[in-house]
Amino acid sequence: MRILGDKLKQIRKARGMSQAELAKGICTQATISLIEKKEQVPSTKILLEICKRLEITLDSVIVQEDDQLHVLLSRVQALLFTNEFKKST
């Protein structure tokens, strides 16, 4: 799972909230900053509370690692690593 920190920041700003306002009672302002900079992945509990405060769904700010692009790139990487890519084209 990856957090879309940029998108989280856009939504927060669109709601007219500061990092401190979003964080109040959930976590620290520094935690919000780190999440937005993609330097920290919060606990599920914190992320759910942030989404609740922003009135958004969890899936609007996360990307599952098993999304289609990730699966495709993983397959290509595996084929290249095993020198099977030319055989598959």
PyMOL Python script that loads the backbone (N, CA, C, O; Angstrom):
from pymol import cmd

cmd.read_pdbstr("""\
ATOM      1  N   MET A   1       0.842  -1.181   0.000  1.00  0.00           N
ATOM      2  CA  MET A   1       0.000   0.000   0.000  1.00  0.00           C
ATOM      3  C   MET A   1       0.888   1.245   0.000  1.00  0.00           C
ATOM      4  O   MET A   1       1.867   1.327   0.741  1.00  0.00           O
ATOM      5  N   ARG A   2       0.526   2.205  -0.841  1.00  0.00           N
ATOM      6  CA  ARG A   2       1.219   3.481  -0.890  1.00  0.00           C
ATOM      7  C   ARG A   2       0.219   4.592  -0.608  1.00  0.00           C
ATOM      8  O   ARG A   2      -0.925   4.547  -1.059  1.00  0.00           O
ATOM      9  N   ILE A   3       0.664   5.577   0.138  1.00  0.00           N
ATOM     10  CA  ILE A   3      -0.169   6.734   0.427  1.00  0.00           C
ATOM     11  C   ILE A   3       0.118   7.806  -0.619  1.00  0.00           C
ATOM     12  O   ILE A   3       1.277   8.097  -0.914  1.00  0.00           O
ATOM     13  N   LEU A   4      -0.926   8.384  -1.173  1.00  0.00           N
ATOM     14  CA  LEU A   4      -0.776   9.470  -2.141  1.00  0.00           C
ATOM     15  C   LEU A   4      -0.713  10.789  -1.379  1.00  0.00           C
ATOM     16  O   LEU A   4      -1.713  11.494  -1.245  1.00  0.00           O
ATOM     17  N   GLY A   5       0.475  11.106  -0.885  1.00  0.00           N
ATOM     18  CA  GLY A   5       0.675  12.292  -0.055  1.00  0.00           C
ATOM     19  C   GLY A   5       0.299  13.587  -0.747  1.00  0.00           C
ATOM     20  O   GLY A   5      -0.285  14.480  -0.133  1.00  0.00           O
ATOM     21  N   ASP A   6       0.635  13.692  -2.031  1.00  0.00           N
ATOM     22  CA  ASP A   6       0.296  14.905  -2.781  1.00  0.00           C
ATOM     23  C   ASP A   6      -1.218  15.098  -2.859  1.00  0.00           C
ATOM     24  O   ASP A   6      -1.726  16.209  -2.709  1.00  0.00           O
ATOM     25  N   LYS A   7      -1.917  14.007  -3.094  1.00  0.00           N
ATOM     26  CA  LYS A   7      -3.373  14.094  -3.191  1.00  0.00           C
ATOM     27  C   LYS A   7      -3.983  14.449  -1.843  1.00  0.00           C
ATOM     28  O   LYS A   7      -4.925  15.239  -1.771  1.00  0.00           O
ATOM     29  N   LEU A   8      -3.450  13.869  -0.782  1.00  0.00           N
ATOM     30  CA  LEU A   8      -3.918  14.184   0.558  1.00  0.00           C
ATOM     31  C   LEU A   8      -3.744  15.679   0.840  1.00  0.00           C
ATOM     32  O   LEU A   8      -4.632  16.316   1.405  1.00  0.00           O
ATOM     33  N   LYS A   9      -2.608  16.225   0.447  1.00  0.00           N
ATOM     34  CA  LYS A   9      -2.335  17.646   0.641  1.00  0.00           C
ATOM     35  C   LYS A   9      -3.312  18.505  -0.162  1.00  0.00           C
ATOM     36  O   LYS A   9      -3.822  19.502   0.349  1.00  0.00           O
ATOM     37  N   GLN A  10      -3.575  18.127  -1.412  1.00  0.00           N
ATOM     38  CA  GLN A  10      -4.514  18.865  -2.251  1.00  0.00           C
ATOM     39  C   GLN A  10      -5.904  18.904  -1.622  1.00  0.00           C
ATOM     40  O   GLN A  10      -6.556  19.948  -1.592  1.00  0.00           O
ATOM     41  N   ILE A  11      -6.343  17.763  -1.125  1.00  0.00           N
ATOM     42  CA  ILE A  11      -7.673  17.683  -0.508  1.00  0.00           C
ATOM     43  C   ILE A  11      -7.722  18.535   0.752  1.00  0.00           C
ATOM     44  O   ILE A  11      -8.686  19.267   0.975  1.00  0.00           O
ATOM     45  N   ARG A  12      -6.679  18.439   1.578  1.00  0.00           N
ATOM     46  CA  ARG A  12      -6.626  19.229   2.813  1.00  0.00           C
ATOM     47  C   ARG A  12      -6.717  20.717   2.496  1.00  0.00           C
ATOM     48  O   ARG A  12      -7.483  21.447   3.126  1.00  0.00           O
ATOM     49  N   LYS A  13      -5.936  21.160   1.522  1.00  0.00           N
ATOM     50  CA  LYS A  13      -5.941  22.580   1.154  1.00  0.00           C
ATOM     51  C   LYS A  13      -7.282  22.991   0.557  1.00  0.00           C
ATOM     52  O   LYS A  13      -7.756  24.098   0.814  1.00  0.00           O
ATOM     53  N   ALA A  14      -7.898  22.119  -0.233  1.00  0.00           N
ATOM     54  CA  ALA A  14      -9.207  22.418  -0.823  1.00  0.00           C
ATOM     55  C   ALA A  14     -10.268  22.585   0.261  1.00  0.00           C
ATOM     56  O   ALA A  14     -11.242  23.315   0.079  1.00  0.00           O
ATOM     57  N   ARG A  15     -10.071  21.903   1.391  1.00  0.00           N
ATOM     58  CA  ARG A  15     -10.996  22.011   2.525  1.00  0.00           C
ATOM     59  C   ARG A  15     -10.660  23.223   3.400  1.00  0.00           C
ATOM     60  O   ARG A  15     -11.367  23.511   4.366  1.00  0.00           O
ATOM     61  N   GLY A  16      -9.579  23.927   3.057  1.00  0.00           N
ATOM     62  CA  GLY A  16      -9.177  25.107   3.818  1.00  0.00           C
ATOM     63  C   GLY A  16      -8.586  24.782   5.169  1.00  0.00           C
ATOM     64  O   GLY A  16      -8.686  25.584   6.097  1.00  0.00           O
ATOM     65  N   MET A  17      -7.972  23.624   5.296  1.00  0.00           N
ATOM     66  CA  MET A  17      -7.402  23.190   6.574  1.00  0.00           C
ATOM     67  C   MET A  17      -5.891  23.319   6.571  1.00  0.00           C
ATOM     68  O   MET A  17      -5.225  23.093   5.560  1.00  0.00           O
ATOM     69  N   SER A  18      -5.374  23.687   7.724  1.00  0.00           N
ATOM     70  CA  SER A  18      -3.926  23.655   7.912  1.00  0.00           C
ATOM     71  C   SER A  18      -3.554  22.235   8.340  1.00  0.00           C
ATOM     72  O   SER A  18      -4.422  21.435   8.691  1.00  0.00           O
ATOM     73  N   GLN A  19      -2.277  21.938   8.306  1.00  0.00           N
ATOM     74  CA  GLN A  19      -1.826  20.632   8.786  1.00  0.00           C
ATOM     75  C   GLN A  19      -2.185  20.455  10.258  1.00  0.00           C
ATOM     76  O   GLN A  19      -2.583  19.368  10.679  1.00  0.00           O
ATOM     77  N   ALA A  20      -2.043  21.517  11.032  1.00  0.00           N
ATOM     78  CA  ALA A  20      -2.350  21.449  12.468  1.00  0.00           C
ATOM     79  C   ALA A  20      -3.835  21.161  12.702  1.00  0.00           C
ATOM     80  O   ALA A  20      -4.190  20.380  13.586  1.00  0.00           O
ATOM     81  N   GLU A  21      -4.699  21.795  11.906  1.00  0.00           N
ATOM     82  CA  GLU A  21      -6.145  21.563  12.051  1.00  0.00           C
ATOM     83  C   GLU A  21      -6.498  20.120  11.702  1.00  0.00           C
ATOM     84  O   GLU A  21      -7.304  19.490  12.386  1.00  0.00           O
ATOM     85  N   LEU A  22      -5.894  19.604  10.642  1.00  0.00           N
ATOM     86  CA  LEU A  22      -6.161  18.218  10.262  1.00  0.00           C
ATOM     87  C   LEU A  22      -5.668  17.251  11.325  1.00  0.00           C
ATOM     88  O   LEU A  22      -6.319  16.245  11.608  1.00  0.00           O
ATOM     89  N   ALA A  23      -4.526  17.553  11.910  1.00  0.00           N
ATOM     90  CA  ALA A  23      -3.900  16.658  12.882  1.00  0.00           C
ATOM     91  C   ALA A  23      -4.572  16.663  14.257  1.00  0.00           C
ATOM     92  O   ALA A  23      -4.478  15.679  14.991  1.00  0.00           O
ATOM     93  N   LYS A  24      -5.242  17.744  14.610  1.00  0.00           N
ATOM     94  CA  LYS A  24      -5.760  17.923  15.968  1.00  0.00           C
ATOM     95  C   LYS A  24      -6.554  16.717  16.460  1.00  0.00           C
ATOM     96  O   LYS A  24      -7.569  16.343  15.873  1.00  0.00           O
ATOM     97  N   GLY A  25      -6.070  16.115  17.549  1.00  0.00           N
ATOM     98  CA  GLY A  25      -6.732  14.974  18.165  1.00  0.00           C
ATOM     99  C   GLY A  25      -6.475  13.647  17.469  1.00  0.00           C
ATOM    100  O   GLY A  25      -6.950  12.606  17.922  1.00  0.00           O
ATOM    101  N   ILE A  26      -5.721  13.676  16.362  1.00  0.00           N
ATOM    102  CA  ILE A  26      -5.433  12.450  15.617  1.00  0.00           C
ATOM    103  C   ILE A  26      -3.959  12.083  15.731  1.00  0.00           C
ATOM    104  O   ILE A  26      -3.603  10.957  16.081  1.00  0.00           O
ATOM    105  N   CYS A  27      -3.113  13.061  15.427  1.00  0.00           N
ATOM    106  CA  CYS A  27      -1.668  12.852  15.423  1.00  0.00           C
ATOM    107  C   CYS A  27      -1.015  14.229  15.540  1.00  0.00           C
ATOM    108  O   CYS A  27      -1.688  15.203  15.876  1.00  0.00           O
ATOM    109  N   THR A  28       0.259  14.318  15.272  1.00  0.00           N
ATOM    110  CA  THR A  28       0.927  15.621  15.321  1.00  0.00           C
ATOM    111  C   THR A  28       0.924  16.274  13.938  1.00  0.00           C
ATOM    112  O   THR A  28       0.735  15.610  12.919  1.00  0.00           O
ATOM    113  N   GLN A  29       1.135  17.566  13.932  1.00  0.00           N
ATOM    114  CA  GLN A  29       1.259  18.298  12.667  1.00  0.00           C
ATOM    115  C   GLN A  29       2.436  17.750  11.879  1.00  0.00           C
ATOM    116  O   GLN A  29       2.376  17.651  10.653  1.00  0.00           O
ATOM    117  N   ALA A  30       3.499  17.395  12.575  1.00  0.00           N
ATOM    118  CA  ALA A  30       4.686  16.851  11.915  1.00  0.00           C
ATOM    119  C   ALA A  30       4.364  15.547  11.190  1.00  0.00           C
ATOM    120  O   ALA A  30       4.898  15.279  10.114  1.00  0.00           O
ATOM    121  N   THR A  31       3.490  14.742  11.784  1.00  0.00           N
ATOM    122  CA  THR A  31       3.083  13.484  11.142  1.00  0.00           C
ATOM    123  C   THR A  31       2.361  13.772   9.836  1.00  0.00           C
ATOM    124  O   THR A  31       2.624  13.117   8.827  1.00  0.00           O
ATOM    125  N   ILE A  32       1.456  14.741   9.842  1.00  0.00           N
ATOM    126  CA  ILE A  32       0.749  15.114   8.606  1.00  0.00           C
ATOM    127  C   ILE A  32       1.754  15.568   7.558  1.00  0.00           C
ATOM    128  O   ILE A  32       1.651  15.186   6.393  1.00  0.00           O
ATOM    129  N   SER A  33       2.720  16.377   7.961  1.00  0.00           N
ATOM    130  CA  SER A  33       3.743  16.858   7.043  1.00  0.00           C
ATOM    131  C   SER A  33       4.515  15.693   6.428  1.00  0.00           C
ATOM    132  O   SER A  33       4.741  15.659   5.218  1.00  0.00           O
ATOM    133  N   LEU A  34       4.912  14.749   7.260  1.00  0.00           N
ATOM    134  CA  LEU A  34       5.668  13.595   6.772  1.00  0.00           C
ATOM    135  C   LEU A  34       4.839  12.725   5.832  1.00  0.00           C
ATOM    136  O   LEU A  34       5.360  12.208   4.844  1.00  0.00           O
ATOM    137  N   ILE A  35       3.564  12.564   6.133  1.00  0.00           N
ATOM    138  CA  ILE A  35       2.678  11.780   5.261  1.00  0.00           C
ATOM    139  C   ILE A  35       2.565  12.466   3.902  1.00  0.00           C
ATOM    140  O   ILE A  35       2.657  11.814   2.861  1.00  0.00           O
ATOM    141  N   GLU A  36       2.367  13.761   3.915  1.00  0.00           N
ATOM    142  CA  GLU A  36       2.220  14.508   2.662  1.00  0.00           C
ATOM    143  C   GLU A  36       3.508  14.495   1.835  1.00  0.00           C
ATOM    144  O   GLU A  36       3.461  14.550   0.606  1.00  0.00           O
ATOM    145  N   LYS A  37       4.643  14.422   2.505  1.00  0.00           N
ATOM    146  CA  LYS A  37       5.932  14.368   1.806  1.00  0.00           C
ATOM    147  C   LYS A  37       6.326  12.937   1.447  1.00  0.00           C
ATOM    148  O   LYS A  37       7.403  12.703   0.899  1.00  0.00           O
ATOM    149  N   LYS A  38       5.454  11.988   1.758  1.00  0.00           N
ATOM    150  CA  LYS A  38       5.685  10.562   1.475  1.00  0.00           C
ATOM    151  C   LYS A  38       6.881  10.010   2.242  1.00  0.00           C
ATOM    152  O   LYS A  38       7.555   9.095   1.768  1.00  0.00           O
ATOM    153  N   GLU A  39       7.146  10.555   3.414  1.00  0.00           N
ATOM    154  CA  GLU A  39       8.263  10.105   4.231  1.00  0.00           C
ATOM    155  C   GLU A  39       7.806   9.217   5.392  1.00  0.00           C
ATOM    156  O   GLU A  39       8.629   8.664   6.121  1.00  0.00           O
ATOM    157  N   GLN A  40       6.497   9.088   5.553  1.00  0.00           N
ATOM    158  CA  GLN A  40       5.975   8.265   6.635  1.00  0.00           C
ATOM    159  C   GLN A  40       4.647   7.664   6.212  1.00  0.00           C
ATOM    160  O   GLN A  40       3.807   8.339   5.616  1.00  0.00           O
ATOM    161  N   VAL A  41       4.467   6.390   6.526  1.00  0.00           N
ATOM    162  CA  VAL A  41       3.187   5.730   6.311  1.00  0.00           C
ATOM    163  C   VAL A  41       2.519   5.622   7.680  1.00  0.00           C
ATOM    164  O   VAL A  41       3.055   4.983   8.585  1.00  0.00           O
ATOM    165  N   PRO A  42       1.358   6.243   7.832  1.00  0.00           N
ATOM    166  CA  PRO A  42       0.698   6.229   9.139  1.00  0.00           C
ATOM    167  C   PRO A  42       0.054   4.882   9.430  1.00  0.00           C
ATOM    168  O   PRO A  42      -0.104   4.045   8.541  1.00  0.00           O
ATOM    169  N   SER A  43      -0.310   4.692  10.672  1.00  0.00           N
ATOM    170  CA  SER A  43      -1.062   3.488  11.022  1.00  0.00           C
ATOM    171  C   SER A  43      -2.428   3.560  10.346  1.00  0.00           C
ATOM    172  O   SER A  43      -2.879   4.637   9.955  1.00  0.00           O
ATOM    173  N   THR A  44      -3.062   2.440  10.216  1.00  0.00           N
ATOM    174  CA  THR A  44      -4.397   2.388   9.604  1.00  0.00           C
ATOM    175  C   THR A  44      -5.366   3.247  10.397  1.00  0.00           C
ATOM    176  O   THR A  44      -6.203   3.937   9.815  1.00  0.00           O
ATOM    177  N   LYS A  45      -5.263   3.211  11.716  1.00  0.00           N
ATOM    178  CA  LYS A  45      -6.160   3.996  12.565  1.00  0.00           C
ATOM    179  C   LYS A  45      -6.020   5.485  12.272  1.00  0.00           C
ATOM    180  O   LYS A  45      -7.021   6.184  12.117  1.00  0.00           O
ATOM    181  N   ILE A  46      -4.786   5.973  12.197  1.00  0.00           N
ATOM    182  CA  ILE A  46      -4.551   7.391  11.923  1.00  0.00           C
ATOM    183  C   ILE A  46      -5.050   7.747  10.534  1.00  0.00           C
ATOM    184  O   ILE A  46      -5.708   8.772  10.355  1.00  0.00           O
ATOM    185  N   LEU A  47      -4.749   6.923   9.562  1.00  0.00           N
ATOM    186  CA  LEU A  47      -5.177   7.203   8.193  1.00  0.00           C
ATOM    187  C   LEU A  47      -6.700   7.240   8.084  1.00  0.00           C
ATOM    188  O   LEU A  47      -7.248   8.092   7.386  1.00  0.00           O
ATOM    189  N   LEU A  48      -7.377   6.338   8.757  1.00  0.00           N
ATOM    190  CA  LEU A  48      -8.846   6.334   8.740  1.00  0.00           C
ATOM    191  C   LEU A  48      -9.410   7.603   9.379  1.00  0.00           C
ATOM    192  O   LEU A  48     -10.387   8.166   8.884  1.00  0.00           O
ATOM    193  N   GLU A  49      -8.806   8.049  10.466  1.00  0.00           N
ATOM    194  CA  GLU A  49      -9.258   9.278  11.122  1.00  0.00           C
ATOM    195  C   GLU A  49      -9.026  10.506  10.241  1.00  0.00           C
ATOM    196  O   GLU A  49      -9.860  11.410  10.185  1.00  0.00           O
ATOM    197  N   ILE A  50      -7.892  10.525   9.562  1.00  0.00           N
ATOM    198  CA  ILE A  50      -7.605  11.635   8.642  1.00  0.00           C
ATOM    199  C   ILE A  50      -8.658  11.663   7.528  1.00  0.00           C
ATOM    200  O   ILE A  50      -9.202  12.718   7.203  1.00  0.00           O
ATOM    201  N   CYS A  51      -8.931  10.505   6.954  1.00  0.00           N
ATOM    202  CA  CYS A  51      -9.934  10.420   5.876  1.00  0.00           C
ATOM    203  C   CYS A  51     -11.313  10.836   6.378  1.00  0.00           C
ATOM    204  O   CYS A  51     -12.058  11.513   5.669  1.00  0.00           O
ATOM    205  N   LYS A  52     -11.646  10.435   7.586  1.00  0.00           N
ATOM    206  CA  LYS A  52     -12.939  10.812   8.161  1.00  0.00           C
ATOM    207  C   LYS A  52     -13.038  12.329   8.307  1.00  0.00           C
ATOM    208  O   LYS A  52     -14.057  12.928   7.962  1.00  0.00           O
ATOM    209  N   ARG A  53     -11.981  12.940   8.816  1.00  0.00           N
ATOM    210  CA  ARG A  53     -11.983  14.390   8.996  1.00  0.00           C
ATOM    211  C   ARG A  53     -12.072  15.121   7.655  1.00  0.00           C
ATOM    212  O   ARG A  53     -12.711  16.168   7.557  1.00  0.00           O
ATOM    213  N   LEU A  54     -11.434  14.571   6.630  1.00  0.00           N
ATOM    214  CA  LEU A  54     -11.465  15.197   5.301  1.00  0.00           C
ATOM    215  C   LEU A  54     -12.721  14.821   4.505  1.00  0.00           C
ATOM    216  O   LEU A  54     -12.961  15.337   3.413  1.00  0.00           O
ATOM    217  N   GLU A  55     -13.506  13.918   5.075  1.00  0.00           N
ATOM    218  CA  GLU A  55     -14.730  13.436   4.423  1.00  0.00           C
ATOM    219  C   GLU A  55     -14.440  12.796   3.069  1.00  0.00           C
ATOM    220  O   GLU A  55     -15.090  13.088   2.065  1.00  0.00           O
ATOM    221  N   ILE A  56     -13.444  11.918   3.075  1.00  0.00           N
ATOM    222  CA  ILE A  56     -13.078  11.168   1.873  1.00  0.00           C
ATOM    223  C   ILE A  56     -12.981   9.691   2.215  1.00  0.00           C
ATOM    224  O   ILE A  56     -12.912   9.321   3.387  1.00  0.00           O
ATOM    225  N   THR A  57     -12.974   8.858   1.199  1.00  0.00           N
ATOM    226  CA  THR A  57     -12.802   7.428   1.426  1.00  0.00           C
ATOM    227  C   THR A  57     -11.316   7.092   1.424  1.00  0.00           C
ATOM    228  O   THR A  57     -10.501   7.797   0.829  1.00  0.00           O
ATOM    229  N   LEU A  58     -10.993   6.029   2.086  1.00  0.00           N
ATOM    230  CA  LEU A  58      -9.606   5.581   2.183  1.00  0.00           C
ATOM    231  C   LEU A  58      -9.008   5.316   0.801  1.00  0.00           C
ATOM    232  O   LEU A  58      -7.851   5.651   0.546  1.00  0.00           O
ATOM    233  N   ASP A  59      -9.786   4.724  -0.072  1.00  0.00           N
ATOM    234  CA  ASP A  59      -9.247   4.375  -1.397  1.00  0.00           C
ATOM    235  C   ASP A  59      -8.944   5.581  -2.275  1.00  0.00           C
ATOM    236  O   ASP A  59      -8.335   5.431  -3.334  1.00  0.00           O
ATOM    237  N   SER A  60      -9.354   6.770  -1.859  1.00  0.00           N
ATOM    238  CA  SER A  60      -9.033   7.955  -2.645  1.00  0.00           C
ATOM    239  C   SER A  60      -7.611   8.458  -2.395  1.00  0.00           C
ATOM    240  O   SER A  60      -7.117   9.292  -3.153  1.00  0.00           O
ATOM    241  N   VAL A  61      -6.948   7.969  -1.350  1.00  0.00           N
ATOM    242  CA  VAL A  61      -5.582   8.421  -1.056  1.00  0.00           C
ATOM    243  C   VAL A  61      -4.573   7.281  -0.917  1.00  0.00           C
ATOM    244  O   VAL A  61      -3.452   7.501  -0.458  1.00  0.00           O
ATOM    245  N   ILE A  62      -4.958   6.075  -1.306  1.00  0.00           N
ATOM    246  CA  ILE A  62      -4.009   4.964  -1.278  1.00  0.00           C
ATOM    247  C   ILE A  62      -4.002   4.262  -2.629  1.00  0.00           C
ATOM    248  O   ILE A  62      -4.967   4.331  -3.391  1.00  0.00           O
ATOM    249  N   VAL A  63      -2.910   3.594  -2.904  1.00  0.00           N
ATOM    250  CA  VAL A  63      -2.781   2.756  -4.087  1.00  0.00           C
ATOM    251  C   VAL A  63      -2.336   1.396  -3.596  1.00  0.00           C
ATOM    252  O   VAL A  63      -1.335   1.276  -2.889  1.00  0.00           O
ATOM    253  N   GLN A  64      -3.069   0.392  -3.966  1.00  0.00           N
ATOM    254  CA  GLN A  64      -2.687  -0.968  -3.608  1.00  0.00           C
ATOM    255  C   GLN A  64      -1.508  -1.394  -4.464  1.00  0.00           C
ATOM    256  O   GLN A  64      -1.468  -1.096  -5.657  1.00  0.00           O
ATOM    257  N   GLU A  65      -0.573  -2.071  -3.881  1.00  0.00           N
ATOM    258  CA  GLU A  65       0.599  -2.516  -4.622  1.00  0.00           C
ATOM    259  C   GLU A  65       0.247  -3.556  -5.678  1.00  0.00           C
ATOM    260  O   GLU A  65       1.041  -3.813  -6.583  1.00  0.00           O
ATOM    261  N   ASP A  66      -0.919  -4.147  -5.571  1.00  0.00           N
ATOM    262  CA  ASP A  66      -1.307  -5.156  -6.556  1.00  0.00           C
ATOM    263  C   ASP A  66      -2.201  -4.576  -7.648  1.00  0.00           C
ATOM    264  O   ASP A  66      -2.936  -5.307  -8.310  1.00  0.00           O
ATOM    265  N   ASP A  67      -2.133  -3.241  -7.834  1.00  0.00           N
ATOM    266  CA  ASP A  67      -2.911  -2.653  -8.908  1.00  0.00           C
ATOM    267  C   ASP A  67      -2.381  -3.174 -10.250  1.00  0.00           C
ATOM    268  O   ASP A  67      -1.285  -3.731 -10.310  1.00  0.00           O
ATOM    269  N   GLN A  68      -3.141  -2.996 -11.304  1.00  0.00           N
ATOM    270  CA  GLN A  68      -2.825  -3.609 -12.586  1.00  0.00           C
ATOM    271  C   GLN A  68      -1.460  -3.205 -13.135  1.00  0.00           C
ATOM    272  O   GLN A  68      -0.726  -4.054 -13.642  1.00  0.00           O
ATOM    273  N   LEU A  69      -1.112  -1.934 -13.042  1.00  0.00           N
ATOM    274  CA  LEU A  69       0.176  -1.482 -13.550  1.00  0.00           C
ATOM    275  C   LEU A  69       1.322  -2.146 -12.793  1.00  0.00           C
ATOM    276  O   LEU A  69       2.301  -2.589 -13.393  1.00  0.00           O
ATOM    277  N   HIS A  70       1.188  -2.209 -11.486  1.00  0.00           N
ATOM    278  CA  HIS A  70       2.232  -2.833 -10.671  1.00  0.00           C
ATOM    279  C   HIS A  70       2.389  -4.305 -11.042  1.00  0.00           C
ATOM    280  O   HIS A  70       3.511  -4.799 -11.153  1.00  0.00           O
ATOM    281  N   VAL A  71       1.277  -5.008 -11.234  1.00  0.00           N
ATOM    282  CA  VAL A  71       1.317  -6.427 -11.606  1.00  0.00           C
ATOM    283  C   VAL A  71       2.010  -6.588 -12.952  1.00  0.00           C
ATOM    284  O   VAL A  71       2.875  -7.451 -13.103  1.00  0.00           O
ATOM    285  N   LEU A  72       1.639  -5.766 -13.934  1.00  0.00           N
ATOM    286  CA  LEU A  72       2.238  -5.851 -15.259  1.00  0.00           C
ATOM    287  C   LEU A  72       3.735  -5.580 -15.225  1.00  0.00           C
ATOM    288  O   LEU A  72       4.517  -6.321 -15.821  1.00  0.00           O
ATOM    289  N   LEU A  73       4.137  -4.518 -14.527  1.00  0.00           N
ATOM    290  CA  LEU A  73       5.557  -4.194 -14.443  1.00  0.00           C
ATOM    291  C   LEU A  73       6.345  -5.275 -13.712  1.00  0.00           C
ATOM    292  O   LEU A  73       7.496  -5.542 -14.059  1.00  0.00           O
ATOM    293  N   SER A  74       5.752  -5.885 -12.724  1.00  0.00           N
ATOM    294  CA  SER A  74       6.415  -6.979 -12.004  1.00  0.00           C
ATOM    295  C   SER A  74       6.636  -8.170 -12.918  1.00  0.00           C
ATOM    296  O   SER A  74       7.679  -8.820 -12.859  1.00  0.00           O
ATOM    297  N   ARG A  75       5.650  -8.458 -13.769  1.00  0.00           N
ATOM    298  CA  ARG A  75       5.793  -9.570 -14.730  1.00  0.00           C
ATOM    299  C   ARG A  75       6.898  -9.283 -15.741  1.00  0.00           C
ATOM    300  O   ARG A  75       7.714 -10.156 -16.035  1.00  0.00           O
ATOM    301  N   VAL A  76       6.927  -8.057 -16.275  1.00  0.00           N
ATOM    302  CA  VAL A  76       7.961  -7.680 -17.238  1.00  0.00           C
ATOM    303  C   VAL A  76       9.332  -7.763 -16.587  1.00  0.00           C
ATOM    304  O   VAL A  76      10.278  -8.274 -17.188  1.00  0.00           O
ATOM    305  N   GLN A  77       9.444  -7.268 -15.372  1.00  0.00           N
ATOM    306  CA  GLN A  77      10.716  -7.315 -14.657  1.00  0.00           C
ATOM    307  C   GLN A  77      11.165  -8.763 -14.460  1.00  0.00           C
ATOM    308  O   GLN A  77      12.340  -9.080 -14.647  1.00  0.00           O
ATOM    309  N   ALA A  78      10.241  -9.631 -14.088  1.00  0.00           N
ATOM    310  CA  ALA A  78      10.587 -11.037 -13.889  1.00  0.00           C
ATOM    311  C   ALA A  78      11.052 -11.674 -15.191  1.00  0.00           C
ATOM    312  O   ALA A  78      12.010 -12.447 -15.192  1.00  0.00           O
ATOM    313  N   LEU A  79      10.383 -11.360 -16.304  1.00  0.00           N
ATOM    314  CA  LEU A  79      10.785 -11.901 -17.606  1.00  0.00           C
ATOM    315  C   LEU A  79      12.162 -11.399 -18.016  1.00  0.00           C
ATOM    316  O   LEU A  79      12.979 -12.163 -18.529  1.00  0.00           O
ATOM    317  N   LEU A  80      12.420 -10.117 -17.789  1.00  0.00           N
ATOM    318  CA  LEU A  80      13.727  -9.562 -18.128  1.00  0.00           C
ATOM    319  C   LEU A  80      14.827 -10.189 -17.280  1.00  0.00           C
ATOM    320  O   LEU A  80      15.917 -10.490 -17.768  1.00  0.00           O
ATOM    321  N   PHE A  81      14.522 -10.376 -16.024  1.00  0.00           N
ATOM    322  CA  PHE A  81      15.510 -10.934 -15.098  1.00  0.00           C
ATOM    323  C   PHE A  81      15.889 -12.359 -15.496  1.00  0.00           C
ATOM    324  O   PHE A  81      17.040 -12.769 -15.341  1.00  0.00           O
ATOM    325  N   THR A  82      14.928 -13.101 -16.002  1.00  0.00           N
ATOM    326  CA  THR A  82      15.184 -14.501 -16.366  1.00  0.00           C
ATOM    327  C   THR A  82      15.480 -14.671 -17.848  1.00  0.00           C
ATOM    328  O   THR A  82      15.520 -15.796 -18.346  1.00  0.00           O
ATOM    329  N   ASN A  83      15.691 -13.561 -18.563  1.00  0.00           N
ATOM    330  CA  ASN A  83      15.973 -13.584 -19.998  1.00  0.00           C
ATOM    331  C   ASN A  83      14.893 -14.270 -20.804  1.00  0.00           C
ATOM    332  O   ASN A  83      15.183 -14.844 -21.854  1.00  0.00           O
ATOM    333  N   GLU A  84      13.659 -14.227 -20.343  1.00  0.00           N
ATOM    334  CA  GLU A  84      12.537 -14.837 -21.043  1.00  0.00           C
ATOM    335  C   GLU A  84      11.734 -13.815 -21.829  1.00  0.00           C
ATOM    336  O   GLU A  84      10.778 -14.185 -22.510  1.00  0.00           O
ATOM    337  N   PHE A  85      12.098 -12.534 -21.754  1.00  0.00           N
ATOM    338  CA  PHE A  85      11.287 -11.478 -22.375  1.00  0.00           C
ATOM    339  C   PHE A  85      11.187 -11.670 -23.889  1.00  0.00           C
ATOM    340  O   PHE A  85      10.093 -11.548 -24.440  1.00  0.00           O
ATOM    341  N   LYS A  86      12.296 -11.967 -24.583  1.00  0.00           N
ATOM    342  CA  LYS A  86      12.270 -12.150 -26.030  1.00  0.00           C
ATOM    343  C   LYS A  86      11.381 -13.327 -26.426  1.00  0.00           C
ATOM    344  O   LYS A  86      10.742 -13.297 -27.478  1.00  0.00           O
ATOM    345  N   LYS A  87      11.340 -14.342 -25.602  1.00  0.00           N
ATOM    346  CA  LYS A  87      10.493 -15.503 -25.887  1.00  0.00           C
ATOM    347  C   LYS A  87       9.024 -15.169 -25.765  1.00  0.00           C
ATOM    348  O   LYS A  87       8.194 -15.802 -26.418  1.00  0.00           O
ATOM    349  N   SER A  88       8.678 -14.181 -24.938  1.00  0.00           N
ATOM    350  CA  SER A  88       7.266 -13.861 -24.699  1.00  0.00           C
ATOM    351  C   SER A  88       6.707 -12.878 -25.705  1.00  0.00           C
ATOM    352  O   SER A  88       5.495 -12.670 -25.738  1.00  0.00           O
ATOM    353  N   THR A  89       7.549 -12.263 -26.531  1.00  0.00           N
ATOM    354  CA  THR A  89       7.038 -11.278 -27.506  1.00  0.00           C
ATOM    355  C   THR A  89       6.828 -11.875 -28.874  1.00  0.00           C
ATOM    356  O   THR A  89       6.405 -11.176 -29.794  1.00  0.00           O
TER     357      THR A  89
END
""", "prot")
cmd.dss("prot")
cmd.show_as("cartoon", "prot")
cmd.util.cbc("prot")
cmd.orient("prot")
